[in-house]
Amino acid sequence: MRYDLSVDAQTCISCMKCVRICPVHIFQANTDKKIYLQNPEYCIACGHCVGVCPTDSVVHSEFPADKVHEIDYTKMPSAESVMLLCKERRSNRAFSKKPIPKEYLDLILEAGHVAPTASNKQEVKFMLITNPERLISLSKFTLDIFQGAVRKLENPLLKPVLKKLMPDAYKYVPTFKSLQEEFDKGNDMIMRNATAAIIIYAPKANRFGCEDSNLAYQNASLMAESLGVSQFYMGFVYSATKQSGGDRLAKELGIDGTIHAAMALGMPSFRFKNYIDKKPIDLITIE
Ligand SMILES: Cc1cc2nc3c(=O)[nH]c(=O)nc-3n(C[C@H](O)[C@H](O)[C@H](O)COP(=O)(O)O)c2cc1C
């Protein structure tokens, strides 16, 4: 895409920060340190040039003044508080019936939305579901796919072949069966009575749609944690989506794209008292 991009020679102090920061080398310097632009059509509108310029000399049509905000680094959370957030963030499935305040959902979505994306494509999309029937339909969709798999795996004609072809699949049969049994007893172990779900998706053609969506997920989950909103990754639903060929749930929800991540949310019935250490890090260092 083409943007209007220029450098104000009157105010530019030739600090070279734009030259060093631009990921596609649009900013170049003459021998007399005057900045000029080369191949501006390659601009990915990441805003690094505008963000880094100490004299606000970079003029970019995508970033008018109201989109540019000076950073107050004194307001950054300390490393200690970021580490505490990372360590105490848990998947809390004990949801209360209390609805999540709308302003909290807005903040969670905004945190997800500002996550980095490959080539700064910013194509990650979100669907927020708070309708109770729609939320239960996610569990029903998942159970439907899982029960279909169980029927196939236990089909006496197919079983001898499938057991050889995909022995691991049989490990899941007891889980799939018990999820249905529990659901029939009124215990939904898929959505766990979440009061909201955020489905994260991207256009089919986006090569990094999965990575981008899951980075968005993690930003959103940390924001949820900081607000005292509980969440867990909707892995069963996601796995059913994949088993069904990828498109079925998206179609049911009216989503144009591929679902790559999903979050179940609710206000907690209670929060964790302790955080527990994870396994020791497995790290190889090459120096
Ligand atoms: C890809 C993925 C899929 C998951 N799927 C589910 C799920 O379907 N249901 C659930 O209750 N938790 C799910 N979880 C949560 C994990 O069980 C949880 O992250 C793990 O037990 C560690 O606990 P913690 O998140 O509290 O640190 C999933 C997590 C990930 C990363």
The ligand as an SDF file (V2000), in Angstrom:
LIG
                    3D

 31 33  0  0  0  0  0  0  0  0999 V2000
   -3.3710  -24.6190   23.7940 C   0  0  0  0  0  0  0  0  0  0  0  0
   -4.0830  -24.7600   25.1150 C   0  0  0  0  0  0  0  0  0  0  0  0
   -5.2930  -25.4170   25.1640 C   0  0  0  0  0  0  0  0  0  0  0  0
   -5.9900  -25.4930   26.3800 C   0  0  0  0  0  0  0  0  0  0  0  0
   -7.2530  -26.0420   26.4060 N   0  0  0  0  0  0  0  0  0  0  0  0
   -7.9670  -26.0120   27.5410 C   0  0  0  0  0  0  0  0  0  0  0  0
   -9.3270  -26.4540   27.5800 C   0  0  0  0  0  0  0  0  0  0  0  0
   -9.9130  -26.8570   26.5710 O   0  0  0  0  0  0  0  0  0  0  0  0
  -10.0020  -26.4180   28.7510 N   0  0  0  0  0  0  0  0  0  0  0  0
   -9.4170  -25.9700   29.9000 C   0  0  0  0  0  0  0  0  0  0  0  0
  -10.0830  -25.9570   30.9210 O   0  0  0  0  0  0  0  0  0  0  0  0
   -8.1240  -25.5290   29.8950 N   0  0  0  0  0  0  0  0  0  0  0  0
   -7.4040  -25.5220   28.7650 C   0  0  0  0  0  0  0  0  0  0  0  0
   -6.1130  -25.0420   28.7360 N   0  0  0  0  0  0  0  0  0  0  0  0
   -5.4950  -24.5680   29.9710 C   0  0  0  0  0  0  0  0  0  0  0  0
   -4.3530  -25.4780   30.4340 C   0  0  0  0  0  0  0  0  0  0  0  0
   -4.8830  -26.6550   30.9620 O   0  0  0  0  0  0  0  0  0  0  0  0
   -3.5320  -24.7030   31.4260 C   0  0  0  0  0  0  0  0  0  0  0  0
   -2.9190  -23.6050   30.7610 O   0  0  0  0  0  0  0  0  0  0  0  0
   -2.4460  -25.5370   32.0830 C   0  0  0  0  0  0  0  0  0  0  0  0
   -3.0220  -26.5390   32.8800 O   0  0  0  0  0  0  0  0  0  0  0  0
   -1.5390  -24.6790   32.9290 C   0  0  0  0  0  0  0  0  0  0  0  0
   -2.2820  -23.9660   33.8830 O   0  0  0  0  0  0  0  0  0  0  0  0
   -2.2330  -22.3870   33.9640 P   0  0  0  0  0  0  0  0  0  0  0  0
   -2.7920  -21.8240   32.6880 O   0  0  0  0  0  0  0  0  0  0  0  0
   -3.0890  -22.0630   35.1400 O   0  0  0  0  0  0  0  0  0  0  0  0
   -0.8160  -21.9740   34.1510 O   0  0  0  0  0  0  0  0  0  0  0  0
   -5.4050  -24.9560   27.5530 C   0  0  0  0  0  0  0  0  0  0  0  0
   -4.1700  -24.3050   27.4730 C   0  0  0  0  0  0  0  0  0  0  0  0
   -3.5200  -24.1920   26.2810 C   0  0  0  0  0  0  0  0  0  0  0  0
   -2.2090  -23.4350   26.2300 C   0  0  0  0  0  0  0  0  0  0  0  0
  1  2  1  0
  2  3  1  0
  2 30  2  0
  3  4  2  0
  4  5  1  0
  4 28  1  0
  5  6  2  0
  6  7  1  0
  6 13  1  0
  7  8  2  0
  7  9  1  0
  9 10  1  0
 10 11  2  0
 10 12  1  0
 12 13  2  0
 13 14  1  0
 14 15  1  0
 14 28  1  0
 15 16  1  0
 16 17  1  0
 16 18  1  0
 18 19  1  0
 18 20  1  0
 20 21  1  0
 20 22  1  0
 22 23  1  0
 23 24  1  0
 24 25  2  0
 24 26  1  0
 24 27  1  0
 28 29  2  0
 29 30  1  0
 30 31  1  0
M  END
$$$$
